[in-house]
Amino acid sequence: MSVRSKVIEAIQQIAKEQHVTLPALSDDLSLHETGFDSLAFAILVARLEDETGVDPFTISEDVAFPATVGDFVRAYENVPA
Amino acid sequence: MSPREIFALRDYLSAELIGRTLSDAHDCVSLTDILSQTVLGGRLRELSGRAVLLKLSDQLRSGLAMIELDGIARRMLLCPPDLNPAYLDALIADAEIDAIVTDEPDRWTDTGVSLVVTAQLPLQATAPVSTERATEWLMLTSGTSGVPKIVGHTLEALTGAIVAEGPARGPAPVWATFYDIRRYGGLQIFLRAVLSGGSMVLSDPHEALGDHVARLNARGVSHISGTPSHWRKLLMSGAAAQFAPGYVRLSGEIADQAVLDGLKAAFPNSSVGHAYASTEAGVGFAVNDGLEGFPANYLGNRNGVEMKVVDGSLRIRSTRTAHAYIGRNAAALTDDDGFVDSGDIVELRGERYYFVGRRGGIINIGGLKVHPEEIEAVINRHPDVRMSRAKSRKSPITGGIVVADVILADGTDQARVKEIRDQILDQCRAQLASHKVPAVIRFVEALDVTPAGKLARTDA
């Protein structure tokens, strides 16, 4: 499974658990518009760390938290192997 | 004012000793002539009036030494088996120790304590002695970090709950405990066995659980106690199937409804009760209605034990509490009114108080205080769950999130694991505030339990 589809699947799973109705997930969609609160993002980052072995937001101090879904996915795609 | 009569352990062992034993995995000592025998090589007289450190590698000789020393030594400090040797010097100074009872005398040749007495089996014949004084019993707290605190008790305080209950009805009980008798929970059972006319079967940390249970059966154990973690391990092991004690007791950790129900199902003919006790607060009460928590009307004065709740924490005042912390910089053990603050947080729901966790065990989840025990209690209610542990994990977003490690029942179909995870999360969402719902659930094979029998909480 590609990194992108792993991220998208995790977002959809957490949305289901948290009873969040997601809009269509496009790269341009701002994370704010997903309807996720900070707890939901915290869960997402923790689960992805377990699945992919990386937490791109803790590795580097100067990584700004992404603004859009596309930025978020790329943060995982761009982690050096 | 006339002096009160002083009872020591030997005074409870003067009659009806035939057929009674104290045993471990290797030896079985008859109590029949115990008062005219010595585990101290006949050197008890030298220990009269001394402050004795009891540092033995096994419980059997420890128990026999307690019987001999009580009423003769000025004080005795019980060292649990996992005591970090680095703390011994500080403890010896704080307790003003001037004699050691050990089975490894060579290790004490270079210490400042000149009187070293070797405890040995088999017992030797000696002349019985009479009680001289009320010996102070010193126990160590089982906290996780730093030098343990020394807690001072008297035999009268330690046995207050046992004496209040009166003699056991029916045949003399055979007691056992998963605890070590050099800790408060285990010592209570040892003292029950001595005072109640029964026998006792000691645990052995190196023995497999199945072998331990076989030994409990072979010796006819009728009454047994342990922490909820001890009991969960037994329920998971499958060894419970061959065991049928009459009385099952839990203490030392929160007994949640899942473990109480699990024990009732495993031992349908046993009475299952949970007791509230701590090294400092002594024995508070026992709950025998099969339900977690305790009735709200236990607060106030009940059988000489007074309880109140201050800032959510249970406070206890009774003649069974310890009388002081011992040592150079010892803190006060009680508040100004003589109440011991247990640090156990309770919550009133309806007509009952429920334990939600330890004040010192709170984890911080995004600035909100969470008791891991409260989350575990909800997870443990799932029928496929045997044991769980909640803890905090750092999060770059919220600072911290809750994660849970869960042990599933033996033989759980791997294909159902995802479904079980969803059910556990649904259960948590229905019963807990959203920040308390685990973000991640991990299924594990085992969870660490401390030597004191409590779930290890290294990050708490």
Interface residues (C-beta under 8 A of the other chain):
Chain A: E17 S38 L39 F41 A42 I43 V45 A46 R47 D50 D55 F57 T58 F65
Chain B: G366 R393 K394 S395 P396 I397 T398 I401 V403 L425 R429 S434 H435 A439 V440 R442
